Amino acid sequence: MEYRRVKDQENYDDLSQKDVESLSGRSLSSANASGLSSAGGSKGKSSWKLKSVVTLALTLLTSSQAILIVWSKRAGKYEYSVTTANFSVEALKCLLSLAALFRTWNRHGVTDDNRLTTSFDEVSVYPIPAVLYMVKNLLQYYIFAYVDAPAYQILKNLNIISTGVLYRIILKKKLSEIQWAAFVLLCAGCTTAQLNPSSDHVLQTPIQGWMMAIVMALLSGFAGVYTEAIIKKRPSRNINVQNFWLYIFGVIFNLVAICVQDYDAVMNKGFFHGYSFITVLMILNHALSGIAVSMVMKYADNIVKVYSTSVAMLLTAVVSVFLFSFHLSLAFFLGSTVVSVSVYLHSIGKLQPQK
């Protein structure tokens, strides 16, 4: 009996110890789960803040881009050289890429993926998109002889069509039925926004403006697809290195454009003749816009860019009402709404890879 009593007491003690350990383990698990949940929530909150900041920055930069170009005119013409402005944008982007590289080198050191020295084969592909971007960027100054800032924000979305078609031709990427439908909606939206019921002319923008918009869309689309193919060819390569080589060729080609188009004016009046505070803001805006797009692709997603584009169209129109006496018609509002919907449909209509 005594032996049994002792044995029962030992069993009870063992069970009590196991219960305590079980409860302790459960408490620790709960604490760990709570900690992980808190960390995950903190990380999600931080990611949401970063996306919000990037979205706001890209929206403000995109909406003010066309406004600053129009605002930089004096008596309907540019008093400064557009080629020197383009050169300044590329030079500033090049410096910003170098600054980002120096920061990377200080943090992680120089590696094979972030060093500037590279092979001729890798560098030789960058002149093609650089010259395409140069022509496209120069055209955007001259298109404002035929369109206003809100119309430009609408028509520049035509590059979605050229990009989609070139994706299909060059990169052999299939487009979904939703994306093809989005292309039709985009064309309808651009046309609707340009309707002019108060005039004999059906469209507000003359044929020269449409032609320049189409050429810009083709150049932008081809340059974008070609650049993406270059970047994805070596995904481990630091993006700032790739941007540097793209921008350095942009600097070279724009320097050639200055010599061809504005050599006498630059030599006689100076490189920065005709520049104003608005011109400097415009150059800074163009440079930061390019950097912001890279940040969106790296830290956010394509939907962020879609929302920024859609909001920027309406924001440009509203600001133009006060600055340039722009008439915000029902046709423009409906057209911009259709364009926003088409851009959104195109972004979510991507074909999912087969599992």
ZIJO-V647890 format. One line per field, one symbol per residue. phi: phi as a letter, one per 30 degrees, with the letter a starting at -180 (. if undefined). psi: psi as a letter, one per 20 degrees, with the letter a starting at -180 (. if undefined). burial: I if it has 9 or more other C-alpha atoms within 8 Angstrom, else O. Layout:
phi=???
psi=???
burial=???
//
This chain:
phi=.ddddddddddddddddddddddddddddddddddddddddddddddddddddddddddddddddddddddddbhibddcdddddddddddddddddddddedddddcidbddbdddadddddddddddddddddddddddddddbbcddddddddddddddddddedddchcdcddddddddddddddddddcdbdcbdddcddddddddddddddddddddddddddddddbdddddddddeddddddddddddddddcbddddddcjdcdidbddddddddddddddddddddddcbaddedddddddddddddddddddbhdcddddddddddddddddddddccdddddd
psi=ghghggghhggggghgghgghgggghgggggggggggggghgghgggggghgggggghgggghighghghhiqokjrpirphhhggghghgghghhggghghgghhgirprhijqhparhhghiihhghghghggghhhhhihiiirrgghghghiiiigghggghghggjkpqqrhhhhhhgghggggggghjqnijrhpgqgprhhggghggghgggggggggggghggihnhipphhgghghghhhggghhhghghghkgggghhiqhkpiqrhhgghgghggghgghhghhghgicrhhghggggghhghgggghhghgjkponrhggggghggggghgghhhijpppqp.
burial=OOOOOOOOOOOOOOOOOOOOOOOOOOOOOOOOOOOOOOOOOOOOOOOOOIIOOIIIIIIIIIIIIIIIIIOIIOOOOIIIIIIIIIIIIIIIIIOOIIOIIOOIIOOOOOOOOIIOOOOOOOIOOIIOIIIIIIIIIIIIIOIIOIIOIIIIIIIIIIIIIIIIOIIIOOOOOOIIOIIIOIIOIIIIIIIIIIIIOOOOOOIOIOOOIIOIIIOIIIIIIIIIIIIOIIIOOOOOIOOIIIIIIIIIIIIOIIIOIIOOOIIOOIOOOOOIIOIOOIIIIIIIIIIIIIIIIOIIIOOIIIOIIIIIIIIIIIIIIIOIIOOOOIOIOOIIIIIIIIIIOIIIIIIOIIOOOOO
//
